[in-house]
Amino acid sequence: MSTSVKTRNNLIKRYHVICGALGIDRDGRTDMLVSNYGVESSADLQYGQLRELVGELEAKLPKNCLRDEKLNLWRKRLMASVGGWLALAGGAQTAENIKAIACRASERTNFNHIPLEQLRNLYYLFLKKQQDFHTVDLQTADEILKRVIFN
C-alpha cells in the first residue's frame, strides 16, 4: 500500500473518530457529506476535501478532547503491556487485575488518573519486564543444557 493511500485511509479514520467525539451519528455524517460535498461516503471524497473536512471538524472539538484521545491510546498500550507481562508470569489477565497492577505501579488509586508521562513510562517498563523474562528464560535453558551435557 502506497504512502498516499495510507495517509488518505488515516484521514478517513480520523474523520470517523472526530465525528464520534462530536456525537455525529451515521445519518448526521451522511447528511453533512451530501450537503457539503455531494457524496454519501467519506471514501468518495477527494484528498483535499477530506483534509478540509477533518480540519473543520477538529476546530469544533473541545480543547482537551485530543489530549483525552492521546491518554486513552496510552492507557490501552499500558494495559496491553501489563497483560503481556501477566501472560508470561502466569497471572490472571482480567481488565481489573491489569488496572490494579498499573495503579500499584503508579501509586495511584484510579487507573484513569495516571498522567500521560507515567503511562508512557509504565508501558515501557512492562515491555522491558517482558524482554527480561525472555532473556532470563533463555539463559536458564542454556545453563540447564550445559549441566545436562557435563553430567
N, C-alpha and C positions, 0 to 999 in steps of 0.2 A: 504494500500500500504506500503510495507516494506521500510526501510530507504535506502537500496541499490538501489531499483527501483527508488525512489525519487532522489537520488544522480545521477543516470545514466540519468534520464529524465532532470534534471537540467543541466547536462553536454551537452546533446543534444541541449537544448535551448541555452546554452552559445555558442555552436558551430555556431548555426544559427545567433545569434546576432553578433558575431565576423565576420562571413562571410559577413553579411550585412554592417558592419562598414568598411570592407575592399573592398566592392563593388563587391564581388563574387556572381554572379547570380546562378540560379538553375543548368544551364548547366555546369558552372565552378565548382560548388560543386560536381556534378556527375562525371565529368572528374577527379577531384582530388581524389575522393574516389576510382574510378575504377583503376586509375593508381597506387595509393599507397597501397590500401588495397584489391582490387579485389571485392568490393561491390558497389552497386549503391545507397545505402541509409545509412545515419548516424545511423539509428536504427539497422542496421545489424552489426555494429562494436562491438567488444568486449570492455569491460570497459577499459582495459589497452590501447587499440588502440585509444579509444576516448579521454582519458586523454592526450596521446601523441600528438594527432592531435590538441586538444584545446591549449595545451602548445605551440606548434609550431606556431599556428596562432596568439596567444596572443603576442608572441615575435615580430610579424610583425606589430602590432598596433602602431600607434604614441603614444608617452608618455602621452599626455593629453587626449587621447581618452577615457580611462577608467574613468578619472575624469569627463569628459563630460557626460558619461553614468550615473554616480552617481548623478550629478547635475540634469539631466533630470528626474531621478527617484524621487528626492526630489521636483522638480517643479510639477510633476504630483500629488504627495502626497499633496503638498500645495494647488494646485487647487482643489483637492477633499475635503480637509478640509474646505476651504473657501466656496466651493459650498454647503457643508453640512450645514454650518452655515447660508448661504443665504436661503437655503430651510426652515430652522426653522424660520428665520426672515421674510420670505415672499418676499425676493428680487429677482430680475431677475438673473437667473443662466446662463448667457452667458459667454463665454470664455473671452470676452473683459471686462465685468464687474468684473469677478473674478480676472483677472490680474490687473485691475485698483485698486481694493481694496488691493491686495497684494503689489502693488507698493506704495500706500499711507502708508500702514503699515510699509513698509521697508524704506520709504523716498527715493525711487529710481525712476527714470523716465522710466526705461526699465526693464520689468519682467526678462529678461534673464541676467541682470547684478546683480541680487540679489545673494550674496555669499552663499556658502553651509551652513555655520553655521546659517545664518539668515533665510534661507529656512527652516531649521530644527526647529528653534525657533518659527517661524511664524506658521508652521504646528501644533506644539503642542499648541500654543496659541489659534488657531482657534478650535482645538479639545476641549480645556478647555472651550472655549466660548460655544460650543455645550452642554457640560456637565452642565455648569452653567445654561444655558437656560432650560434644562430639570429639574434641581433641583428647580429653581425658579417656574417653571410651576407646579410642584408637590406641593410645599409649598403653592402656591396661591390657588390651587384647595382645599387643606386641609383647609385653612383659610376660604374660601367661604363656604365649607361644615359645618364647625363649626358655622359660623354666621347663616346659614340657620337653623341648628338644634336648636340653642339657641333663635332664634326669633320665 
